[in-house]
């Protein structure tokens, strides 16, 4: 509970007894009990309100998908900027290339003015 071990919790109770003293300790224990009851009542009311606002379909929600801790902005940006990988066979790429021929001696290589 909140990262407290049994030893730490016992130490906190002992410090509360020493600091508050036996005459004020029952009053503060009662206040703590009321605070816990109010907190539980708030949680119960929030659950009832959520059920009434979301309707019957809320049980189908996958709450883990809505957890903001799962989103890594670096991964999202990296995936958005990566070009889609086209999975193609090597034979498909060879078929797409135009046929090549050897140049004759002194013949200029093909040059496309619009490509440069």
N, C-alpha and C positions, 0 to 999 in steps of 0.2 A: 504494500500500500504506500504509494508516493515515494518509493525507494527507501522506506524505513524498515530496518530489521527489528527483530524482537528486542534486541539489546538496546538499540537506539530509542525505541518506543518506551521501554522501561525506564531508561535514563530521563526521558522527557517527563514522564509521570512523576518520577522522584524529584526532579527539579521543580515541577509545579507544586508538589506537596511542600517542599522547603521554602519556595518563594511566596506562595500564597498563604501558607499556614493552615492549621486545622480549622480555624474559625471561618475563613473565607472560601475554603475548598468546596464545601457542599453547594454554595451559591453558584460558583463558576461551573461546577459539574452539571448543575441543573440548566444553566445557560447553554452549555455545550450540547446537552441532550435536546433542548428546544431547537437549537440551530440545525442539528442533524435531522430532526423531524421536519423542519421547514424545508430543508434541502431535498429530502425524500419526497415531500409533497409537491415541490416544484418539478422534480423529475417526472413524477407520475402525471401531473397536469400536462407537461410538455408532451409526453407519450400519447395521452388521450387527444390532445389538440392535433398532433401530427397524424394520428389515425383518422380523425374526422376530416382534416383538410386534404389528405392524400387519397382518401377513399379506400376501396377494397383492393386496388391494384398495387398498393405499396409493398406487399409481401414479395412480389416478383422482382423488385429492384435488387440489383447487385450492388450493395453498398461499397464493396471493395473497389469497384470501378470509379466511384465518386471520391475516393480518398485522395486529397491533394498531395499527399506525400509520395505517390507513385509517379508523379509527373516530373520529369527531368528536363528543364528547358534546353539544355545542351543537346540532348538526344532528339527532342522535337525539332529544333532548328536544323540539326545535322540531317535528319531524315527528310525535311522539307527541301533542303538545298541539294541533296543528292539527285542526280538524274536517274530516271527509271532504268533499271538494268534490263535490257532486252536479252532474254535467253534464246539464243539462236544456235543452230548447229553450224559447224565449220563448213559443211557442204553447202548450206544456204548462202553463206557469205561468198563462197567461191563462185557460185552460180550468178550472183548479183554483179560481179565485176565484169567489165567489158573484156572481150578477148584482147590479148596483147600480142604484138608482133615485134620482131627485131627491126631496128632502124638500119637502113642502108648507109653505106659509108658516105658522109657528107650531108646526110639528110637531117634537117632540123627537127628537134623533138616537138610534139604538139604543144601549143601554147594557147591558153584561154584568156583573152583580154578582160572578160567580165569577172573572172575568178580572182584577179589581183587588184 
